[in-house]
Amino acid sequence: MSRYEDAVARYFTAWNAVAADARARAVAAAWTEDGTYTDPLADVRGHEALATVIAGARERFPGFVFRPTGDVDGHHDTVRFSWELVSEADGSAPVAGSDVATLAGDGRLSGVLGFLDRVPATA
């Protein structure tokens, strides 16, 4: 697994963590202490704020999981990837997006810029 694929795998582990303690560990494994996440709905820095944003998404979409779509692409300290939010009940994926992230020297994410490519009208 490349360092880009490894970073993205840890990112999805964090977004899919259900329990608060597992989410906190996953966020710490995926992001640097001062790591950021910015998308049209959030702009946060640090592990606690990151875990809070992820918890909010999990609460808003119970029974859904984030999964990658397509290939992970990276060069230098930058990685890009696409994802969708999938219902475990029926396989529908009402939300999809693309992210571009910067990796720190230790392979963790220092910043993620998220773009929402598909969002339901009710979101």
Backbone torsions as a table, in degrees:
resi	resn	phi	psi	omega
1	MET	NA	134.1	179.1
2	SER	-74.5	164.2	177.9
3	ARG	-63.0	-29.5	177.6
4	TYR	-68.8	-47.4	179.1
5	GLU	-63.7	-37.7	178.4
6	ASP	-63.8	-45.3	179.4
7	ALA	-62.3	-42.3	-179.8
8	VAL	-68.3	-37.5	177.3
9	ALA	-62.0	-42.3	178.5
10	ARG	-66.5	-35.4	176.3
11	TYR	-59.4	-48.0	-179.7
12	PHE	-68.2	-33.2	175.1
13	THR	-60.1	-42.5	178.7
14	ALA	-64.4	-47.4	-177.9
15	TRP	-66.9	-24.9	-178.1
16	ASN	-98.5	-0.5	178.7
17	ALA	-70.2	126.9	-177.2
18	VAL	-89.8	-49.8	-177.7
19	ALA	-76.3	142.2	-176.9
20	ALA	-58.9	-41.5	-178.6
21	ASP	-68.8	-39.1	176.8
22	ALA	-65.9	-38.5	178.8
23	ARG	-64.5	-43.8	179.9
24	ALA	-61.0	-43.2	178.1
25	ARG	-64.5	-41.7	-178.3
26	ALA	-67.0	-39.5	177.3
27	VAL	-62.6	-44.3	179.5
28	ALA	-63.8	-33.8	178.4
29	ALA	-74.4	-28.1	-175.4
30	ALA	-91.0	-38.2	-174.1
31	TRP	-116.1	151.0	169.5
32	THR	-66.3	164.9	-177.3
33	GLU	-56.8	-36.6	-179.4
34	ASP	-105.6	23.3	-179.0
35	GLY	-61.4	152.7	-177.2
36	THR	-120.7	158.7	172.6
37	TYR	-141.9	124.9	179.8
38	THR	-133.9	126.4	171.3
39	ASP	-143.2	-177.3	-178.0
40	PRO	-60.6	-17.8	-176.2
41	LEU	-110.2	-8.6	-174.9
42	ALA	-149.5	151.9	173.8
43	ASP	-151.8	94.9	-171.8
44	VAL	-130.6	161.9	179.2
45	ARG	-139.6	136.9	174.5
46	GLY	95.3	155.0	-174.2
47	HIS	-57.9	-45.3	-177.5
48	GLU	-63.2	-45.1	-180.0
49	ALA	-66.7	-38.8	176.8
50	LEU	-61.5	-46.7	179.3
51	ALA	-62.1	-35.2	178.5
52	THR	-66.6	-43.1	178.0
53	VAL	-62.5	-44.2	180.0
54	ILE	-64.5	-42.8	178.0
55	ALA	-59.5	-40.0	178.2
56	GLY	-62.5	-41.2	177.7
57	ALA	-66.3	-40.3	179.4
58	ARG	-64.2	-38.1	178.7
59	GLU	-69.9	-37.8	-179.1
60	ARG	-71.9	-29.9	-178.6
61	PHE	-126.7	66.6	178.5
62	PRO	-65.8	143.8	179.6
63	GLY	79.2	13.0	178.0
64	PHE	-115.2	152.7	174.9
65	VAL	-130.7	148.6	174.3
66	PHE	-86.6	134.1	175.9
67	ARG	-138.8	146.5	179.6
68	PRO	-71.9	151.3	171.8
69	THR	-126.9	139.7	-179.9
70	GLY	73.2	-167.4	-176.1
71	ASP	-94.6	151.9	170.8
72	VAL	-82.3	133.1	-177.6
73	ASP	-125.6	130.5	-179.4
74	GLY	-147.8	156.0	169.7
75	HIS	-154.4	151.9	-176.4
76	HIS	48.9	-120.9	179.6
77	ASP	-109.5	25.5	-177.1
78	THR	-122.9	138.4	178.7
79	VAL	-134.4	143.6	174.9
80	ARG	-131.2	149.5	-177.7
81	PHE	-162.4	160.6	178.4
82	SER	-118.0	160.1	-175.1
83	TRP	-153.0	167.3	171.5
84	GLU	-143.8	156.2	178.6
85	LEU	-102.4	115.0	-167.8
86	VAL	-114.5	133.6	175.3
87	SER	-71.9	128.2	175.9
88	GLU	-72.0	-20.9	-178.0
89	ALA	-78.2	-46.0	-173.5
90	ASP	-128.6	0.5	177.2
91	GLY	78.6	1.7	178.0
92	SER	-68.6	153.8	-178.8
93	ALA	-133.6	81.4	-175.1
94	PRO	-72.9	-18.1	-177.3
95	VAL	-125.3	136.9	177.1
96	ALA	-145.8	154.8	179.9
97	GLY	-159.9	179.7	177.6
98	SER	-135.1	139.3	-178.9
99	ASP	-127.0	149.6	172.8
100	VAL	-125.3	129.9	-175.6
101	ALA	-131.3	154.6	174.8
102	THR	-108.6	134.4	179.3
103	LEU	-98.2	140.0	172.7
104	ALA	-81.3	172.9	-179.5
105	GLY	-59.7	-29.1	180.0
106	ASP	-86.3	4.4	177.9
107	GLY	90.2	-8.0	176.6
108	ARG	-81.1	163.7	179.8
109	LEU	-77.4	133.3	173.2
110	SER	-102.1	-22.7	177.4
111	GLY	-162.3	141.8	177.6
112	VAL	-129.2	130.4	172.5
113	LEU	-110.8	117.6	-177.1
114	GLY	-106.6	143.8	177.6
115	PHE	-125.9	133.5	179.2
116	LEU	-94.0	115.3	-176.9
117	ASP	-92.6	-28.4	179.6
118	ARG	-145.3	123.3	179.9
119	VAL	-137.8	133.1	178.2
120	PRO	-66.6	152.8	-178.1
121	ALA	-59.5	-26.4	-177.8
122	THR	-86.4	-3.9	-177.2
123	ALA	-79.6	NA	NA
